[in-house]
Amino acid sequence: MSASRTGARLRATAAEIVDAVVSDGRSLDRALKEVEARVENDDRGLLRLLCYETLRHYWRLQYWIEARLDRPLKKRDSSVNALLAIGLYQLSDTRIPDHAVVSQTVDAVRFLRRPQLAPLVNAVLRGARRDRIFEQQPSNKEALYDHPQWLIDALEADWPDDWADILAANNERAPMTLRVNPAHGSAADYQSRLEADGIAAELVAAAPQALRLSEPRAVEDLPGFAAGHVSVQDAAAQLAAPWLLEGLSGRVLDACAAPGGKSGHLLELGGERIDLTCIDKDAARLERIATNLERLRLDATLLPADASRPAEWWDGVPFDGILLDAPCSASGVIRRHPDIKLLRRAADIRALAETQSALLDALWELLAPGGRLLYVTCSVLAAENDAVVARFLPGRDEARENTLLQNNNIHDLMRAKARGFQVLPGVEGMDGFYFACLEKVS
């Protein structure tokens, strides 16, 4: 197959993936996984780029499409609408030659079995380039900030001084950050190993085991990855395990544990002084924890269980520490998962907050006197964070928030909330995470 035809097929595949997210509500990771095996290894990087960036800038691209069309495409032609967005993204934000973008995007229409729309695609792309629409600032907030209006409104309400910076950070590509296993040396030691292999990385002061790569790399390129010397984990996520384990030993529960990044970190730091149990109600996701721990040469008790229903799985012996990494909107990790902006709805937040409260209420009863529960989300919305903790504390005389931060290096990164602390997306290259440390008075 010629290079031009291969490029056209690749763009058609990208359009099908983007359309699966936009029209069918599929997650980008799942949609990619289902088709990536059919794509040559050398082309997978471009496929992921086209899908991720088109979804990241979906509202701006859609604004341009609507400006070029006399009327919207029919629902059955939604994959062609996605293809137009992919073509406009390439013209506006990549160095791919314009003639190649136009010709291969037009040819891709035939792979989508919509050859009758090829002239329209050609006209839209050529007209957009001719009229220099990419230099025109959109006139509505959704297109200007590349976020749905409900999320813009929520961030403006919760973060009146920071909302625009949060939106801008969400639209950036996230860096690749590593967590070095202390059993195999320090972060500085591993930095030297990377440099010997020509891989540049910088230390992260707030997270002693963290290294941020200057450019993403395949995990196969990381020395010692297969042997458990290093894992991929954002620096903000690396704050949870040391926070929970500070001065703590005994039985520890990692609730809602999949895919196991924090589980591995707890075991790396806790060693033999903790007995870790990991639960997740999705048995398939629990297998990912087992795979991750096997690579790290670490062991934990794994239970397929619903954390909100302890009567079905708890053995009655209290836990000294509980990590509740609660299911949430994931509004703090949008830069890693741009499809969140399309998949989440305003109505989801209330339901998620109810789930979070139910989990917190249930797991608190499992905590031993003198024990610690760390409530964590990757959300930046108050309704899922400090509002949940604020509802939990009244009437519980034995519950107390510990507001002492784990080390001085994170003090300037954290925003103190009415309850708990927030790291905002993009601060020191980190994802957005919320933390509230709750202790049961002995």
C-alpha positions in Angstrom: 0.0 0.0 0.0 1.4 3.5 -0.9 2.3 5.9 1.8 -0.5 8.2 0.7 -3.1 5.5 1.0 -1.7 4.3 4.3 -2.0 7.9 5.6 -5.6 8.1 4.4 -6.5 4.8 6.1 -4.8 6.0 9.3 -6.9 9.2 9.3 -10.1 7.2 8.7 -9.2 5.0 11.7 -8.6 8.1 13.8 -12.0 9.5 12.7 -13.7 6.3 13.8 -12.1 6.4 17.2 -13.0 10.1 17.8 -16.5 9.4 16.6 -16.8 6.5 19.0 -16.0 8.9 21.9 -18.2 11.8 20.7 -21.2 9.9 19.4 -21.2 6.6 21.4 -19.7 7.8 24.7 -16.8 5.3 24.5 -13.6 6.0 26.5 -10.7 7.0 24.3 -8.4 4.4 25.9 -10.9 1.6 25.1 -11.6 2.8 21.6 -7.9 3.0 20.8 -7.2 -0.4 22.3 -9.8 -2.0 20.1 -8.1 -0.9 16.8 -4.5 -0.2 17.6 -3.5 -3.8 16.9 -4.6 -3.3 13.2 -2.2 -0.3 12.9 1.5 -0.7 12.1 3.8 0.1 15.1 5.4 3.0 13.3 2.0 4.7 12.7 0.6 4.3 16.3 2.2 7.5 17.5 0.5 9.6 14.8 -2.8 7.8 15.4 -2.7 8.6 19.1 -1.7 12.2 18.4 -4.6 12.8 16.1 -7.1 11.2 18.5 -5.9 12.9 21.7 -5.4 16.3 20.2 -8.6 16.4 18.2 -10.5 15.6 21.4 -8.5 18.0 23.4 -9.5 20.8 21.1 -12.9 19.5 20.1 -14.9 22.7 20.8 -12.6 24.9 18.8 -12.5 22.5 15.9 -16.2 22.1 16.0 -16.6 25.9 16.0 -14.6 26.0 12.8 -16.5 23.2 11.2 -19.9 24.9 11.9 -18.5 28.1 10.5 -17.7 26.4 7.1 -20.9 24.4 6.7 -24.2 25.7 5.5 -25.9 23.1 7.7 -24.7 20.3 10.1 -23.9 16.9 8.7 -26.5 14.2 9.3 -26.1 11.9 12.3 -25.2 9.0 10.0 -22.2 11.0 8.8 -20.8 11.7 12.2 -17.5 10.0 11.4 -17.0 12.5 8.6 -17.6 15.3 11.0 -14.8 13.7 13.2 -12.6 13.5 10.1 -13.1 17.2 9.4 -12.0 18.0 12.9 -8.9 15.8 12.5 -8.1 17.6 9.2 -8.5 21.1 10.7 -6.4 20.1 13.7 -3.5 19.1 11.4 -3.7 22.3 9.4 -3.8 24.5 12.5 -1.4 22.7 14.9 1.0 20.4 13.1 3.9 20.6 10.8 2.5 18.1 8.3 2.5 19.8 4.9 -0.9 21.3 4.0 -1.1 19.5 0.7 -0.6 16.1 2.4 -3.2 16.9 5.1 -5.8 17.8 2.5 -5.2 15.0 0.1 -5.0 12.2 2.7 -8.0 13.5 4.7 -10.1 13.7 1.5 -9.0 10.2 0.5 -9.9 9.0 4.0 -13.6 9.7 3.3 -13.6 6.7 1.0 -12.4 4.4 3.8 -15.3 5.7 5.9 -17.6 4.6 3.0 -18.8 8.1 2.4 -17.2 8.9 -1.0 -20.1 11.3 -1.9 -18.8 13.7 0.9 -15.2 13.9 -0.4 -15.9 17.2 -2.3 -17.3 18.8 0.9 -14.3 17.7 3.0 -12.0 19.1 0.3 -13.9 22.4 0.2 -13.9 22.8 4.0 -10.2 22.2 4.4 -9.1 24.3 1.5 -11.5 27.1 2.4 -10.3 27.1 6.0 -6.7 27.4 4.9 -7.5 30.0 2.3 -9.5 32.2 4.7 -7.0 31.8 7.5 -9.7 30.9 10.0 -7.0 29.6 12.4 -6.0 33.1 13.2 -9.5 34.1 14.3 -10.4 34.0 18.0 -13.7 32.0 18.6 -16.6 34.1 19.8 -18.0 31.7 22.4 -16.4 30.5 25.7 -16.6 26.7 24.9 -14.6 27.2 21.7 -12.3 29.7 23.3 -11.4 27.5 26.3 -12.0 24.1 24.7 -14.2 22.9 27.6 -18.0 22.3 28.0 -19.9 25.2 29.4 -21.0 23.4 32.5 -17.4 22.7 33.5 -16.3 26.2 32.8 -19.1 27.5 35.0 -18.2 25.0 37.8 -14.5 26.0 37.8 -15.3 29.7 37.8 -17.5 29.2 40.8 -15.0 27.0 42.7 -11.8 28.8 41.6 -12.6 32.4 40.8 -9.0 33.4 40.7 -7.6 30.3 39.0 -10.2 28.9 36.6 -8.6 30.2 33.4 -5.2 28.8 34.4 -6.9 25.4 35.2 -8.5 25.4 31.8 -5.3 26.3 30.1 -3.4 23.5 32.0 -6.1 21.0 31.0 -5.4 21.7 27.4 -1.7 21.0 27.7 -0.1 17.6 27.2 0.9 16.0 30.5 4.5 15.1 31.1 5.6 11.6 31.8 6.6 11.1 35.4 8.3 8.1 37.0 8.3 6.7 40.5 11.6 5.1 41.4 11.5 2.0 43.6 13.7 2.8 46.7 14.7 -0.9 46.9 16.7 -0.3 43.8 18.2 3.1 44.6 17.3 6.8 44.9 15.7 9.0 42.3 19.0 10.6 41.7 20.6 7.2 41.1 18.0 6.4 38.5 18.4 9.8 36.9 22.0 8.9 36.3 21.0 5.6 34.8 18.6 7.4 32.4 21.3 9.9 31.4 23.6 7.0 30.6 20.9 5.8 28.1 20.5 9.3 26.7 17.2 10.0 28.5 16.9 13.4 30.2 14.9 13.7 33.4 14.6 16.1 36.3 14.0 15.5 40.0 10.7 16.6 41.6 11.2 18.2 45.0 7.7 17.5 46.3 7.9 13.8 45.6 11.3 12.2 46.6 10.9 9.2 44.4 9.7 11.2 41.3 11.5 11.9 38.1 9.9 13.9 35.3 11.1 13.0 31.8 11.8 15.8 29.3 10.1 13.7 26.6 7.8 10.7 26.9 9.4 7.3 26.3 8.1 3.8 25.9 8.4 1.9 29.1 10.5 -0.7 27.3 13.1 2.0 27.0 13.3 2.5 30.8 16.2 0.6 32.4 14.9 -1.9 34.9 11.2 -1.3 34.2 10.5 -5.0 33.7 12.3 -5.8 36.9 10.3 -3.4 39.0 13.0 -0.7 39.4 10.6 2.1 38.3 6.9 2.8 37.5 5.0 5.4 35.7 3.0 7.6 38.1 2.2 11.3 38.3 4.1 13.2 41.0 0.8 14.4 42.7 -0.4 10.8 42.9 2.9 10.0 44.6 2.0 12.2 47.6 -0.7 9.8 48.8 1.3 6.8 50.1 3.9 8.7 52.2 1.1 10.9 53.6 -0.9 7.9 54.7 2.1 5.9 56.0 3.8 8.6 58.0 4.5 7.0 61.4 2.0 4.2 60.7 2.3 0.4 60.6 -0.1 -2.5 60.8 -3.1 -3.4 58.6 -3.6 -1.1 55.6 -6.5 -1.0 53.2 -6.3 0.4 49.7 -9.9 0.8 48.7 -10.9 1.3 45.0 -7.3 0.3 44.4 -7.2 -0.4 40.6 -5.0 -0.1 38.6 -2.6 -0.4 41.5 -0.2 2.5 41.2 -0.7 3.6 44.8 -0.9 0.0 46.0 2.7 -0.5 44.7 3.8 2.7 46.2 2.4 1.8 49.6 4.3 -1.6 49.5 7.5 0.1 48.4 7.4 2.4 51.3 5.7 0.3 54.0 7.7 -2.9 53.4 7.2 -5.5 56.1 5.7 -3.1 58.6 2.4 -3.1 56.8 -0.1 -5.8 55.8 -1.8 -4.5 52.7 -5.3 -5.4 51.4 -6.4 -4.1 48.0 -10.0 -4.2 46.9 -11.9 -3.2 43.8 -15.3 -4.2 42.7 -14.2 -4.8 39.1 -12.5 -8.2 39.1 -10.9 -7.5 35.7 -9.3 -4.3 37.1 -8.1 -6.3 40.1 -6.1 -8.4 37.7 -4.2 -5.2 36.6 -3.2 -4.7 40.3 -1.9 -8.3 40.4 0.1 -7.7 37.2 1.6 -4.5 38.5 2.6 -6.0 41.9 4.1 -9.1 40.1 6.4 -6.8 38.1 7.4 -5.0 41.3 8.0 -8.3 43.2 5.5 -7.3 45.9 2.6 -9.0 47.6 -0.8 -7.9 48.9 -4.1 -9.5 49.6 -6.4 -8.8 46.6 -10.2 -9.0 47.0 -12.9 -8.3 44.4 -15.2 -6.3 46.7 -17.4 -3.2 46.9 -15.8 -0.9 49.4 -19.2 0.6 50.3 -20.5 -2.9 51.5 -17.9 -4.1 54.1 -20.3 -6.7 55.5 -19.8 -8.7 52.3 -16.0 -8.9 52.6 -14.5 -7.4 55.8 -13.1 -9.9 58.3 -13.9 -7.7 61.3 -10.3 -6.8 62.1 -9.9 -2.9 62.0 -7.4 -1.3 59.7 -4.7 1.0 61.0 -4.6 3.0 57.7 -7.1 3.3 54.9 -6.4 4.9 51.5 -9.7 5.9 49.9 -8.9 7.0 46.3 -12.5 7.6 45.6 -14.1 7.4 42.1 -14.6 10.9 40.8 -15.1 13.1 37.8 -11.3 12.9 37.0 -11.5 16.7 36.3 -7.9 17.0 37.6 -6.4 14.7 35.0 -8.2 16.0 31.9 -4.8 16.7 30.2 -4.1 12.9 30.3 -7.7 12.0 29.4 -9.2 14.7 27.1 -12.2 12.5 26.5 -13.3 13.3 30.0 -14.5 16.7 28.8 -16.9 15.0 26.4 -17.9 12.0 28.6 -18.7 13.8 31.8 -22.0 15.7 32.4 -22.9 18.2 35.1 -25.5 15.7 36.4 -22.7 13.2 37.1 -21.2 15.3 39.9 -24.0 15.0 42.4 -24.2 11.2 41.9 -20.4 10.9 42.3 -20.5 13.0 45.5 -23.2 10.7 46.9 -21.0 7.6 46.1 -18.0 9.3 47.7 -19.9 10.1 50.9 -21.2 6.5 51.0 -17.7 5.1 50.7 -16.3 7.5 53.4 -19.1 6.6 55.8 -18.7 2.8 55.3 -14.9 2.7 55.5 -14.7 5.0 58.5 -16.3 2.2 60.6 -13.4 -0.1 59.6 -10.7 2.2 60.9 -9.0 1.4 64.2 -8.9 4.0 67.0 -5.8 6.0 66.5 -5.8 5.1 62.8 -5.7 7.3 59.7 -7.9 7.6 56.6 -6.6 9.5 53.6 -9.4 10.7 51.3 -8.1 11.3 47.8 -9.6 12.3 44.5 -8.2 13.4 41.1 -10.9 16.1 40.9 -10.7 19.8 41.3 -14.4 20.3 42.0 -15.4 21.3 45.5 -18.6 19.2 45.4 -16.4 16.0 45.3 -13.7 17.2 47.7 -14.0 19.6 50.6 -17.9 19.5 50.5 -17.8 15.7 50.9 -15.4 15.9 53.9 -17.4 18.9 55.4 -20.6 16.7 55.4 -18.8 13.8 56.9 -17.2 15.4 60.0 -20.1 17.0 61.9 -21.5 14.7 64.6 -18.4 12.5 64.6 -16.6 13.5 67.8 -13.9 10.8 67.2 -13.0 12.2 63.7 -10.4 14.9 63.4 -8.8 16.4 60.3 -5.0 16.4 60.5 -3.9 19.5 58.6 -0.1 19.0 59.0 1.4 18.6 55.6 3.8 15.7 55.2 6.8 17.8 54.2 7.8 21.4 53.5 8.4 20.9 49.8 4.6 20.5 49.2 3.5 23.5 51.2 3.7 25.9 48.4 2.0 23.5 45.9 -1.1 23.0 48.1 -4.1 25.2 48.2 -5.7 24.9 51.6 -9.5 24.3 51.3 -12.2 24.6 54.0 -11.4 21.0 54.5 -8.3 19.3 53.0 -5.8 20.5 50.4 -5.8 20.8 46.6 -3.0 20.5 44.0 -4.2 22.3 40.8 -3.5 20.8 37.4 -0.2 22.1 35.9 1.4 23.2 39.2 5.0 22.0 39.0 3.9 19.8 36.1 1.5 17.8 38.4 -2.0 16.6 37.9 -4.9 17.9 39.9 -5.4 16.0 43.2 -7.3 16.6 46.4 -6.2 15.2 49.8 -7.9 15.2 53.2 -6.2 13.4 56.1 -8.7 12.1 58.7 -7.7 10.5 62.0 -9.8 8.6 64.5 -9.2 9.8 68.0 -8.0 7.0 70.2 
